[in-house]
Amino acid sequence: MEMLMKTLQKLFLVGICILLVGALAAPSAEAQQVFQKRAQTGMKFLVAGLAARQTALGESFTSVEGGAEAMFYNPAGMARLDPFVDVTFGKMEWLADMNHTYAAVAISPWNGDYGVLGFTFHYVDYGSIQATIRYDNEDGYLDVGTFTPYAYEAGVTYARALSNKFSLGGSIKFVKQDLGTSILDLQRDGGGNVSGDSVTSSYKNSVDVYAYDFGVLYRTGIKSLVFGMTVRNFAREVAYQKESFQLPLIFKMGISMNVLDVWDLDPTMQSLLVTVDADHPRDYPEQIRIGAEYVFARTIALRLGYVSPADEHSISYGLGLMQTVGGAHFAIDYSYTPFGIFDNIQRFSFQFQF
């Protein structure tokens, strides 16, 4: 009877935490009527979901302790990295044929006694786009070739566990986006016709800026229940020409727990991780993200994620395969996100540790 009461108390505390996160994330109806946030930031590639495991969980990963991939979600998440080196990389074809490629490396020297150091790189190829300028002819425009816009971020992260409960981490990222060159005028002959492709006036649409991420994790002491918070993409405003814009700053808080701990089941045989995140972004309404991951014998993982509110994508699915050989750990992850009227998004990620 006593054990049953303790179990109920723990489940009650978990439920209270989930309700608190939900209450913080849900905007009031009055606030929604007065002000709706829409498209107020640039460089949106900084918040695109990358890693397959995390996107399969609905990107509810703020409070989860992980490896190198944690740097894209909460830098404090890699503070307790067990292996000496953790490497993850992958590629994703986003909407409108935009291709994302990323890689992350985390290193834990001296068994992590002095913290964990990490490096990230994320590159976006926006594809080839036809360039035109306004012109006084039948069509009203003139083709001037093609251009290939791109963007990337490169970051350095440091994280450390300050105690057996509290961890923190921070990242500094160099972010650049190049949207090609605007041709303002071409060389013309005496009759006003274009006499060649010699550009006489142009403007390069390229900006760069340093951005910062901060995060904390707190092990509550209630079984495996963990609380996390992070702020991502803190930076100054930037401008291509005159009008400035902000980066997609986002504040996230969340909780996670292997709920099978309540029944004291062996986590090496099976675990059921449940995560809940509350997002407060700068440029769109608040969201709740929920994820669940069932792992059997540390070999196969089944994942499910849910996001609300969402216009086109709310549910995601995923699968992971893991294997340890001679002290080295390998994993391949896959996620599938139905995207409504757009093409469905599929992601593959690869990880190895030693």
N, C-alpha and C positions, 0 to 999 in steps of 0.2 A: 504493500500500500504506500509506504514511504517513497519507494522508487517511482511509483506511478505519479505521486504528487510532484516530485522533482521534475519529472518529464513534462508534466502539464505546465509547470511554472516556466520551464525553459521555452516551451512552445509559445507560451503567452508573451514572453519577452521578445521572441523573434517576431511575433505578430505585431506588437507595438512598434518595433523598429520599422517594419514594412509600412505601417500606417503613417508613421511620422514622415518617412521619405515621400510617400504619396501625397500627404498634405502639403509639404513644401513645394512639390512640383506642380500641383494643380492650380492654375491661375483662376482668380475669381471671375464670375460672369460679368461683373461691372467693369473690371479691368479690361476684359476682352472687348467690350463694347466701346470703351473710350479710346483704346490704342491697340492696334494690331501691328506686330513686327513683320516686315516683309522686305527681303532683299536689301539689307542695310550694310552688308559687308562685301569685301572682295576676297580673292585668293581662297575660294571655297574648297579647293583641293585639300586644304589643311585638315578638314573634318570629314573627308571621305573615308568610309570604312575600308580597311586594307586586309588585315589578317583574317584567314578563313575561320579559325576557331572563335575569334571575338565577334565577327559578324554573324556567325551562326547562333550566337547567344544574344542577338539583337544589340550588340555592342555594349551590353551591360557588363562592364569589366573594371569599373573604378575601384572596387574593393578586393579584387582577386590578385593573389600573389602569383607571379609568373616569371617568365624569363625575359629575353630581349624584346619580345613583342609588347611587353608592358609599357615601354617607352612611348608608344603611340597612344596610350590611354591614361596611364597614371605612372609617372616616373618612379614613385615610391614602390611600385609593384615588384621591381626587380631587386629590392634591397636585401632579400634573403636568398639570393641565388646560390644553389648548392654546388653545381659543377663549376669548374674553372672557367670554361668558355661556353656560351650559349649563342648560337647563330640561327637566325630565321630570315627567310626571304620568300618573295612571291610576286605574282603578277596578276593584275585584274583589268578586264576590259569594262570600263564604265560606260555610262550612257553616251550616245552620239559618237561612238568609236573613239572615245578618249581612253588611252592606255596608261595605267598606273603600274610602276615597278618600284619595289621597295626592298630594303635590306636593313637588318639591325644586328649588332654584335654587342654582347655584354660580357665583361671580364671581371672575375672575382678573385683577385690576387690575395695571398696570405689568408685563405679561407674566409675572405670577406671581413676580416678584422678591421680594415680601414675603409670599408665601403666597397661599392661595386661601380665600375666605370662602363659606360655604354656609348655606342655610336650608331646613328641612324642616317639613312639616305632614302629619299622618296622623290621619284622623277615622274612627271606627267607629260605625255605626248598628246597634244590636242589634235593631231592630224594635219593634213594639208588643206588649206583654205584658199579659194579663189579671191584675188585682190582686184578691186575696181576703184575708179575715181569718177566723180561726176564730170560729164563732158557734154558739150553742145553738139550732139549728133542725133541721129534718128533714135538710137536706143536710150540716150540720156546718160550713158556711162561708157567707160572705156576699160577693157581688161588690161591689167598691168602685171600679170603673172600670178604666182601663188606664194604663199608664205606659210611657215610652220611654227605656230606659237608653241611654247613649252613653259613649264614651271618646275621648280624643284625646291626641296628643303634638305639641309644637312645639319645634323645636330650632335651635340655632346651632352651626355647625361651623367649625373652622379647621384647615387642613392646609398643610404646607410640605415641600418637598424640600430637605433639608439638604445633600445632595451628589448626585452623579450616580448614586448607588446607594441611598441611605437616605432614606426619607420617613416622616413621622409625622403624626398628626392626632388631634383630640379633639372631642367634642361635649358640650354641656350641653342637656338636654331637660326641659321642664316637662310632666309627665304627669298627666292627670286622668281619673278614671272615676266616673261617676254612675249608680248602679243604682236610682234612684228613691227614693221616700219610703215607709217602712214605717208603715202606719197601725196603731196599737196599740189605739185605742178610738174609738168614735163616740158622739155624743150620743144618749141613750136617754130614753124617757118613764117615767112612774111604774111601768108594768108591765114594764119591762125591755126593751121593744121599741125598735128604732131609730126615732127621731122625725125624722130628717133626715140629711143627709150631712155634718153639721158634725163636723169632726175635733177631738177633745179631747186626743188624745195621739198623737204621731208622732215618727219619727226619720228624718233625711235620710241616706241611704247614699251619701256622696260622699267621696272621698279624692283628694289630690293630693300630688305629691312631685317633687323634682328628681332626674334620673338622668343618668349619665355614660357615655360611650363613649370608648374609647381604641384606637388602632391603629398599627401600623408596617408598612412594606413594605421589603424589601431585594432589590435587583437583584443576583443572585449573580455576574454577569459571564460566566456560561456561556450564551452565546447570549441568549435571551429568558427564561430561567428566573428566576422571582421567588418569594420566600418572604414570607409575611405572617402576622401575628398580630393578634388583636383581642379586647378584653373589652367586652361590651355590657351595658347596663342595671345598672350599679353604682349602688346607692342604699340608703338606710336602709329599715328595715321600716316598714310602714304598717298601720293597722287601721281598720275601719269602726266597730266598737263596742269589743269587748274583745280578741278574738283577732287578733294581728298576723300579717302574712304578708310574704314577700319578693317582689321583682320577679324576673322570669325571667333571672337572671344567666347569661351563657354566655361561655365562653372558646373561641376558635376559632383554629386555625392551618392553613395550607395552602400549597400550591405550585401554580404554573401556568407554562405554556410554550406557545409556538407551535412545535409539534414539527416543522413543516416547515422551521424554521430549520436543523435538522441537515443538510438537503440544500441550504441556501443558496438557497431559492426566493424569488422576489420576493413580499414580503408584501402588496403592493398588488394583486396578481393573485389570490392565494389564500393562506389561512392556516387552520391547524387548531389552535385553542386547546384544550388539555387542562388541566383543573383538578382538584385533589384537596384536600378539606378534612377535617379531623378536629375534631369538635364535642365539647366537654365542658360540657354544660348542668347547671344546678343541680337540675332536677326530673325528668329522665328519662335513660335509659341513653345512653352515648356512641354517636356515629354517625360513619360515613364517608360523605362526599358526593363524587361524581365527576361531572364535566361535560365535554362536548365541544361545540365550536362551529366549524363549517366556514363560512368566509366566502369568497365568490367575487367578485372585482373590486370589493370594498367596496360591493356592491350588494345581495346576498342572503345571508342567514345561515340555516343549518340547525343545530338544537341538540338535544342529548339529555342527560338527567340521571338519576342513580341515587342512591338513599339506602338505607343499610342500617345497623342493622336498622330496619324501619318496620312498623307494624301494618297500615295500610291504603293508604299511598301510597309507592311505591318508585321508579317510573319516571315521568319527565316528558318532554314533547316541546315544541319551539318553532320558530318561524319569524320572521325579521326582514327588513324591507325598508328600504334606506337610499338616500338620494339627496342630492347636493350641488348647489345652485343658487345661482349668484352669490355665493359665499362663505358661504352659510348651509347648514347640514347638517340634514336631517330624517330621522327614523327612526320606524317603527312596528313594534312587537314583539307577538308573540302566544305564549302558552304554554298547554298543556293537561296537566292532571294527573289521571289516573284515581285515584279515591279510594275504591275498594273498595265497601263497603256504603253509603257516602254518595254524594251527588251529585258528579259530576266537576267540577273547578274549572277555569275558563277565565279568563285574564287578558289585558288589552290595556294596552299602555303606549305613550306618545307622547313623543318627544324632539326638541328642536331646539337648534342651536348657532349662534352667530354671533360 
